[in-house]
Amino acid sequence: MLKKITMILAGAILVLTSCTPSIENDDEVVQNEDDKEQKQKSIVSSHQLSDEEYRTILPYRPSASRGVITNQMGNRVDIDEMETGLRRLSKDYFDPEKYFFEAGQYLTSDMLYNWLDTYPTNEEEADKEDKLALNPPLDEENATKEDYENNPKYLTHIMEQNFLKKNDDDTVELAGASLGIALKSEFTFEVGGNTYHKKISKSKMMEKGKEIAQTVLKRVRNIDEMSNIPIMISLYREEAQSSPVPGNFVAKTSVEGDQASIGEWKTVAEENILFPSEEGKEKYADTQKLVQNFSTRIEEYFPDYVGVIGEGFYIDEELQKLTLEIPLEFNGKGEIIGFTQYTYGLVEEMFKNYYDLEVKIKSNQKMESLIYRNAGDDEATVHIYDS
C-alpha cells in the first residue's frame, strides 16, 4: 500500500514541472505573427503527454477573446467542459498526430461582445453587418417581464480553437478551426428587483443554435485567415447556473474549406450526470447504486461526513469517466493518510476499470489527496498533497 502513495510537496509546482515537456530537442518553426506577414520564431514541442493530446505552439499565444467566456457563462463547470469537450470533438476532424493546437486567434473580444449582445438591433445602428447582435433584440433598460420571456438570450459564447500544420520549409500555418457555440437551457433575468428563470426547451435551443451557427460561419468566412479552411462547429447546451455538473455538446457539423453554408448536423450523444440524483436513478441506476454504496462505506469510517458527490460522463450511454468528491474535515496529516488508504482499498474493491476514475478528497475546499485510475489500468495512483 505504501508504495502506491506519493507525497507531494508544493504540489502545484511539482505537477507543473513534471508535466511540462522539455524543449531541448523541440522543432523550431516560423509563424506569421500579424497581417503584415512579420515572422516570429516559434517552437513546436516534440513531446506529447499522450498520443491522444495535441502538441502546442510555444511561446503560448493567448486567445484573441481571452476573458470573454468568464464574463458570459455563469457556471465554472460549463466553462471547463466546453473547452475540453470542444478539443475532444475536434480530434475526429483534426488528428493530434498531424495537427498542432493553438487557442483561437481570429475572433476578438470586441467582435464577440458585439455578436453576443442584444444591440444593435438593426443594420442602421451597426457600422457593418457582421457587428449585428446574434441574440434577439431587447431593450434591457426598459424591458418588461413579458419582453424578456418573448426574447430570451439564447447565445452565451462562441469559442474558437485553431489547428496548425507544419510545412516542409519549417513554417506552420492555420489548417483548420473548431467553433463551439454555447446556448442557454435556462434564461435568468431581473425585472423590478425580482429574479425570474425561463426554461428553454432543447428543440427551441437547437433551432436557434443552427440559425446562429450559419450566421457565424458566414461572418467567419469574411476573415481572411479563415476564408478557406475546414471548420468544425458544435452546439453546447449549458446547465443552469446552480448546477454542480456541466452541460454537454449536443450537435456537430463540419464544412470544407470552400463551403460557406452548413449541411447536415450530427447528434452528439454526451451526458454529464450527477450522482445521486433523480436523473441518475432514472437513467443509470447501477452507477447510482454504486455511488450510494461507496458513500455508505465511507460513512463507516467517518460517521459525520456529508456525503459523496459523483459525476458521470457518458458517451452513447456508456460510462467514460466517474469523478467522486468527498468533502471532509480532518484533524492532522495522519488522519488524511489513513482515510486515503482506506478509500484506496474501496476503489480497488468496488470499481471496475473499464472507465476512468477520479476520487478527490477535500477539506475546506482544498484538495487533500487524489486517487485516480485510467481505463484499463489494474491499479490506481494516489497523491497526498502537503499544505
Backbone torsions as a table, in degrees:
resi	resn	phi	psi	omega
1	MET	NA	-43.2	-174.1
2	LEU	-64.5	-32.6	-177.4
3	LYS	-70.9	-12.3	-179.4
4	LYS	-91.5	-4.6	-176.1
5	ILE	-106.5	126.1	179.3
6	THR	-110.1	124.0	174.6
7	MET	-84.5	128.7	-178.5
8	ILE	-111.0	116.7	176.2
9	LEU	-95.2	131.5	-175.0
10	ALA	49.2	57.6	-168.0
11	GLY	-47.8	-45.6	-175.0
12	ALA	-61.7	-38.8	-178.1
13	ILE	-67.0	-43.6	-178.9
14	LEU	-65.7	-39.9	178.7
15	VAL	-61.6	-42.8	-178.7
16	LEU	-65.7	-43.0	-177.1
17	THR	-71.1	-32.8	-177.8
18	SER	-77.7	-25.4	-176.8
19	CYS	-95.3	-9.1	-178.5
20	THR	-86.6	116.1	-176.6
21	PRO	-65.6	145.8	173.0
22	SER	-67.7	144.1	-179.7
23	ILE	-110.7	17.4	-178.1
24	GLU	-61.4	-37.3	-177.9
25	ASN	-110.1	19.8	-177.5
26	ASP	-77.6	162.3	-177.7
27	ASP	-86.2	134.9	174.7
28	GLU	-96.3	129.4	-178.3
29	VAL	-129.7	170.2	177.0
30	VAL	-111.9	131.3	-176.0
31	GLN	-125.7	136.3	175.7
32	ASN	-66.0	130.3	-175.0
33	GLU	-93.6	-36.8	-177.4
34	ASP	-155.3	-171.8	-174.7
35	ASP	-66.7	-17.4	-179.6
36	LYS	-83.3	4.8	177.7
37	GLU	61.7	24.6	173.6
38	GLN	-67.9	146.3	-175.8
39	LYS	-105.2	143.2	173.0
40	GLN	-134.1	145.7	179.0
41	LYS	-78.2	133.4	178.2
42	SER	-129.5	168.0	-179.5
43	ILE	-122.4	131.6	171.0
44	VAL	-101.8	116.3	-177.9
45	SER	-60.7	136.4	178.2
46	SER	-85.4	0.2	-177.8
47	HIS	-113.4	145.4	171.3
48	GLN	-121.6	142.1	176.2
49	LEU	-65.1	-29.6	172.7
50	SER	-160.9	167.6	179.8
51	ASP	-64.8	-17.1	-176.5
52	GLU	-94.7	-1.7	-178.2
53	GLU	-107.8	147.2	178.8
54	TYR	-76.5	144.4	165.3
55	ARG	-79.4	154.6	-175.8
56	THR	-119.9	163.0	177.5
57	ILE	-90.7	131.4	178.1
58	LEU	-116.9	144.1	0.3
59	PRO	-69.7	150.4	-177.4
60	TYR	-64.8	132.1	175.1
61	ARG	-107.3	120.3	179.9
62	PRO	-61.3	157.7	176.0
63	SER	-60.4	145.6	177.7
64	ALA	-68.1	-14.5	178.4
65	SER	-116.1	28.6	-177.1
66	ARG	-56.1	131.7	177.8
67	GLY	95.9	-19.3	-177.9
68	VAL	-63.5	-42.2	-174.5
69	ILE	-62.2	-37.8	-178.8
70	THR	-71.3	-22.3	177.4
71	ASN	-86.6	-13.7	-173.6
72	GLN	-111.5	-36.2	-178.9
73	MET	-97.3	131.0	-171.0
74	GLY	-87.4	-7.3	-174.3
75	ASN	-123.8	121.9	-177.2
76	ARG	-58.6	-36.6	-178.2
77	VAL	-68.2	-30.7	175.8
78	ASP	-68.3	-39.5	179.2
79	ILE	-59.7	-47.5	-179.1
80	ASP	-64.9	-44.9	-176.5
81	GLU	-66.8	-37.3	-179.7
82	MET	-63.6	-43.3	-179.0
83	GLU	-66.6	-50.0	-178.6
84	THR	-69.6	-36.7	-179.8
85	GLY	-66.9	-39.3	178.9
86	LEU	-65.0	-39.4	177.2
87	ARG	-65.6	-38.5	178.6
88	ARG	-62.9	-46.8	179.4
89	LEU	-65.8	-31.5	-177.7
90	SER	-64.0	-25.4	-176.8
91	LYS	-64.3	-22.5	177.0
92	ASP	-74.3	-15.0	-177.4
93	TYR	-116.4	-30.9	-177.7
94	PHE	-127.3	99.6	-174.1
95	ASP	-62.9	124.8	178.1
96	PRO	-59.4	-19.6	177.1
97	GLU	-77.3	-17.3	-174.8
98	LYS	-116.5	-21.3	-174.3
99	TYR	-118.5	151.8	172.6
100	PHE	-107.1	150.7	-174.9
101	PHE	-101.0	142.2	171.8
102	GLU	-147.5	142.6	175.6
103	ALA	-59.9	152.2	-175.3
104	GLY	-56.8	133.0	-175.0
105	GLN	-114.6	-1.6	-167.8
106	TYR	-121.4	-24.0	172.9
107	LEU	-91.2	107.2	-173.6
108	THR	-85.2	166.6	178.4
109	SER	-60.0	-46.8	-180.0
110	ASP	-60.3	-42.2	179.3
111	MET	-60.6	-48.1	-177.1
112	LEU	-67.3	-40.8	179.6
113	TYR	-61.1	-35.6	174.8
114	ASN	-63.9	-45.2	-176.8
115	TRP	-68.7	-36.3	-174.2
116	LEU	-82.0	-10.6	-174.8
117	ASP	-80.6	-179.5	172.2
118	THR	-106.3	-0.2	177.4
119	TYR	-128.6	154.6	-6.8
120	PRO	-70.4	155.4	-174.2
121	THR	-93.7	-8.9	177.9
122	ASN	-152.1	167.9	-173.9
123	GLU	-63.9	-29.1	-178.7
124	GLU	-64.3	-26.8	-178.6
125	GLU	-89.0	-7.9	-177.8
126	ALA	-110.8	144.8	176.6
127	ASP	-66.9	-38.1	-178.8
128	LYS	-138.6	157.9	-179.4
129	GLU	-60.4	-35.2	-176.2
130	ASP	-76.9	6.2	171.7
131	LYS	-97.8	-6.3	-177.8
132	LEU	-63.8	138.3	178.1
133	ALA	-65.4	146.4	-178.4
134	LEU	-96.7	-12.2	174.6
135	ASN	-86.1	158.6	178.8
136	PRO	-57.9	142.8	-179.4
137	PRO	-62.7	136.0	-177.9
138	LEU	-155.5	124.7	174.7
139	ASP	-87.0	90.0	-171.1
140	GLU	-65.4	-26.0	-179.6
141	GLU	-69.1	-31.0	-175.9
142	ASN	-118.4	6.3	-173.6
143	ALA	-70.5	144.0	174.4
144	THR	-93.4	173.3	177.0
145	LYS	-58.0	-39.7	179.9
146	GLU	-67.7	-36.5	177.6
147	ASP	-61.2	-45.5	178.9
148	TYR	-63.4	-43.5	-177.5
149	GLU	-66.6	-32.5	-179.6
150	ASN	-84.4	-18.3	-178.4
151	ASN	-133.4	61.3	-177.9
152	PRO	-67.7	153.1	176.5
153	LYS	-83.1	109.9	-177.7
154	TYR	-85.4	-47.6	-171.3
155	LEU	-86.0	129.3	-179.5
156	THR	-109.7	-41.5	-175.3
157	HIS	-159.4	155.4	171.4
158	ILE	-127.5	117.2	-178.1
159	MET	-103.0	133.5	178.7
160	GLU	-112.2	134.5	172.0
161	GLN	-129.8	136.6	-176.1
162	ASN	-109.3	149.6	179.6
163	PHE	-131.1	125.6	-172.3
164	LEU	-115.8	154.7	175.3
165	LYS	-123.8	148.2	178.4
166	LYS	-90.7	134.2	179.4
167	ASN	-94.0	170.2	-178.8
168	ASP	-64.5	-25.5	-178.2
169	ASP	-92.6	21.2	177.8
170	ASP	64.5	29.5	168.9
171	THR	-107.1	157.9	172.6
172	VAL	-119.8	147.5	-180.0
173	GLU	-141.0	155.4	178.1
174	LEU	-64.8	126.4	-177.0
175	ALA	-122.6	-6.1	179.7
176	GLY	-179.2	165.8	179.6
177	ALA	-150.9	153.9	172.7
178	SER	-120.5	140.6	178.0
179	LEU	-123.7	123.4	175.6
180	GLY	-105.7	126.9	-177.7
181	ILE	-110.3	112.7	-176.8
182	ALA	-90.0	130.6	-176.5
183	LEU	-130.5	146.5	-174.8
184	LYS	-79.5	145.7	168.1
185	SER	-100.8	-16.6	178.6
186	GLU	-146.7	127.9	-179.7
187	PHE	-103.3	121.1	-179.9
188	THR	-106.2	131.1	-179.3
189	PHE	-146.2	163.4	-177.0
190	GLU	-126.3	131.8	177.0
191	VAL	-137.3	126.8	176.8
192	GLY	59.9	32.3	179.3
193	GLY	82.9	-2.6	178.5
194	ASN	-104.9	141.1	179.1
195	THR	-100.9	133.8	-178.5
196	TYR	-125.2	155.9	178.8
197	HIS	-129.0	126.7	177.6
198	LYS	-115.6	119.0	176.8
199	LYS	-71.3	139.9	176.2
200	ILE	-114.7	118.9	-177.2
201	SER	-64.4	154.1	179.5
202	LYS	-63.8	-37.9	-178.9
203	SER	-64.6	-42.1	178.5
204	LYS	-68.6	-39.5	177.8
205	MET	-61.3	-42.4	179.6
206	MET	-64.6	-42.0	179.7
207	GLU	-59.8	-50.2	-179.5
208	LYS	-68.4	-38.5	-179.0
209	GLY	-61.9	-40.4	179.3
210	LYS	-68.7	-36.7	176.2
211	GLU	-63.8	-45.5	-179.9
212	ILE	-63.3	-41.7	-178.6
213	ALA	-59.7	-41.3	179.8
214	GLN	-64.6	-41.1	178.2
215	THR	-66.1	-41.9	178.3
216	VAL	-60.5	-44.3	179.5
217	LEU	-60.2	-43.8	179.2
218	LYS	-58.8	-43.3	-178.9
219	ARG	-70.3	-39.4	-179.8
220	VAL	-63.5	-35.7	179.1
221	ARG	-65.4	-15.9	176.5
222	ASN	-84.2	-6.6	174.6
223	ILE	-86.0	122.3	-171.6
224	ASP	-51.1	-48.3	-175.1
225	GLU	-67.5	-20.6	-176.6
226	MET	-112.7	13.8	-174.1
227	SER	-72.5	-24.4	-174.5
228	ASN	-143.5	38.2	176.9
229	ILE	-113.1	154.0	173.6
230	PRO	-63.3	140.2	-179.2
231	ILE	-133.2	129.9	171.9
232	MET	-100.3	134.2	179.7
233	ILE	-124.4	134.1	179.5
234	SER	-135.3	145.0	179.5
235	LEU	-100.3	130.2	-178.6
236	TYR	-113.6	127.0	178.3
237	ARG	-99.2	113.1	-179.1
238	GLU	-71.8	158.0	169.8
239	GLU	-92.5	171.2	176.1
240	ALA	-63.4	156.7	-175.7
241	GLN	-58.9	-31.2	-175.8
242	SER	-89.3	-0.4	-175.0
243	SER	-68.8	135.7	176.4
244	PRO	-79.3	-12.6	177.7
245	VAL	-119.4	152.0	-177.4
246	PRO	-79.8	171.2	171.1
247	GLY	-79.0	-152.6	-176.7
248	ASN	-161.6	159.9	173.6
249	PHE	-70.9	141.3	-174.6
250	VAL	-121.2	-19.7	-179.1
251	ALA	-156.2	154.1	178.9
252	LYS	-148.2	157.8	176.6
253	THR	-153.9	167.4	177.5
254	SER	-140.7	149.6	177.3
255	VAL	-129.5	142.6	178.5
256	GLU	-75.5	169.9	-174.9
257	GLY	-63.1	-24.9	-178.1
258	ASP	-98.7	12.1	-177.0
259	GLN	-109.1	143.6	176.7
260	ALA	-126.5	13.8	177.2
261	SER	-135.4	148.2	-176.3
262	ILE	-91.4	135.8	176.6
263	GLY	-97.3	-114.7	-174.3
264	GLU	-83.1	140.9	173.3
265	TRP	-99.9	146.2	175.3
266	LYS	-112.7	141.5	178.5
267	THR	-73.4	137.3	173.1
268	VAL	-104.3	112.4	-174.7
269	ALA	-93.7	68.1	177.9
270	GLU	-115.6	148.2	178.4
271	GLU	-145.1	145.1	168.6
272	ASN	-117.3	116.5	-171.0
273	ILE	-115.4	132.7	176.5
274	LEU	-83.8	136.2	174.1
275	PHE	-127.3	135.0	-8.4
276	PRO	-79.5	150.4	177.8
277	SER	-164.1	165.5	176.8
278	GLU	-64.9	-39.4	178.0
279	GLU	-64.9	-42.0	177.6
280	GLY	-62.2	-42.6	179.4
281	LYS	-63.3	-40.0	-177.0
282	GLU	-73.2	-41.7	-172.7
283	LYS	-93.3	-38.6	-173.5
284	TYR	-136.6	70.4	-173.5
285	ALA	-62.4	-36.0	-178.3
286	ASP	-63.9	-43.8	179.2
287	THR	-68.0	-39.2	177.6
288	GLN	-58.9	-45.0	180.0
289	LYS	-65.1	-38.9	179.3
290	LEU	-62.6	-45.5	179.5
291	VAL	-64.0	-39.6	179.6
292	GLN	-67.6	-39.0	177.2
293	ASN	-66.1	-39.6	176.7
294	PHE	-61.4	-42.8	179.1
295	SER	-62.3	-38.7	178.6
296	THR	-64.0	-40.7	178.7
297	ARG	-67.1	-35.8	176.0
298	ILE	-63.5	-40.1	-178.3
299	GLU	-63.8	-27.8	176.9
300	GLU	-64.5	-30.1	-179.4
301	TYR	-89.1	-40.9	-176.8
302	PHE	-128.0	87.2	-173.7
303	PRO	-61.2	-24.3	-172.4
304	ASP	-97.4	7.2	-175.9
305	TYR	-76.5	163.5	-170.3
306	VAL	-94.2	-9.1	176.7
307	GLY	123.5	154.6	178.6
308	VAL	-85.0	136.9	174.0
309	ILE	-107.7	122.6	-177.5
310	GLY	-116.0	148.1	175.0
311	GLU	-135.3	122.3	178.3
312	GLY	-108.1	131.1	175.9
313	PHE	-104.7	123.6	-175.0
314	TYR	-120.2	142.3	168.8
315	ILE	-125.2	125.3	-176.6
316	ASP	52.1	39.7	176.5
317	GLU	65.9	16.5	175.7
318	GLU	-108.8	128.9	-178.1
319	LEU	-66.1	124.2	179.1
320	GLN	-103.9	-36.7	-179.2
321	LYS	-151.7	137.2	175.3
322	LEU	-120.9	121.9	178.7
323	THR	-112.6	127.9	-179.1
324	LEU	-121.4	131.7	178.8
325	GLU	-117.7	127.9	-179.0
326	ILE	-116.1	105.4	177.6
327	PRO	-88.5	124.6	-177.1
328	LEU	-143.1	166.6	171.0
329	GLU	-114.6	125.8	-175.7
330	PHE	-113.1	154.4	175.3
331	ASN	-116.7	74.6	176.7
332	GLY	106.6	159.0	-178.2
333	LYS	-65.9	-34.8	179.8
334	GLY	-61.3	-38.5	178.4
335	GLU	-66.2	-38.2	177.9
336	ILE	-64.2	-45.7	-179.7
337	ILE	-62.6	-44.9	-179.8
338	GLY	-62.0	-44.3	-179.7
339	PHE	-67.5	-37.8	178.5
340	THR	-63.6	-41.2	177.1
341	GLN	-61.5	-42.9	179.1
342	TYR	-62.6	-43.9	-179.4
343	THR	-66.1	-38.6	176.9
344	TYR	-57.6	-43.2	178.5
345	GLY	-61.2	-38.9	177.5
346	LEU	-65.7	-39.8	178.2
347	VAL	-58.8	-47.9	-179.9
348	GLU	-63.7	-33.4	-175.3
349	GLU	-82.4	-38.0	-165.3
350	MET	-105.5	-24.0	-169.1
351	PHE	-110.4	128.4	177.1
352	LYS	-73.2	165.6	-171.2
353	ASN	-111.0	25.9	179.3
354	TYR	-89.9	2.5	176.8
355	TYR	-138.9	158.8	174.7
356	ASP	-68.2	141.2	-179.9
357	LEU	-130.3	136.8	178.7
358	GLU	-139.8	125.1	179.0
359	VAL	-119.2	118.8	-179.0
360	LYS	-107.0	122.2	177.4
361	ILE	-105.5	118.4	-172.4
362	LYS	-126.4	155.4	168.2
363	SER	-142.8	134.7	-177.9
364	ASN	51.4	42.2	178.3
365	GLN	66.3	8.6	179.8
366	LYS	-106.9	137.5	179.0
367	MET	-71.7	124.8	177.3
368	GLU	-99.0	-41.0	177.9
369	SER	-156.3	160.4	-177.1
370	LEU	-137.3	131.2	174.3
371	ILE	-118.6	125.2	179.1
372	TYR	-140.6	151.8	178.6
373	ARG	-146.2	126.6	177.2
374	ASN	-79.3	151.7	179.1
375	ALA	-54.9	132.5	178.8
376	GLY	92.3	-16.2	179.0
377	ASP	-76.7	145.2	-180.0
378	ASP	-84.2	-27.5	-176.9
379	GLU	-127.2	149.5	177.5
380	ALA	-89.0	162.1	174.8
381	THR	-112.5	144.2	-176.5
382	VAL	-124.0	134.7	170.9
383	HIS	-122.2	131.4	172.9
384	ILE	-114.6	121.9	-173.8
385	TYR	-88.8	140.7	176.9
386	ASP	-104.2	127.4	-177.6
387	SER	-73.7	NA	NA
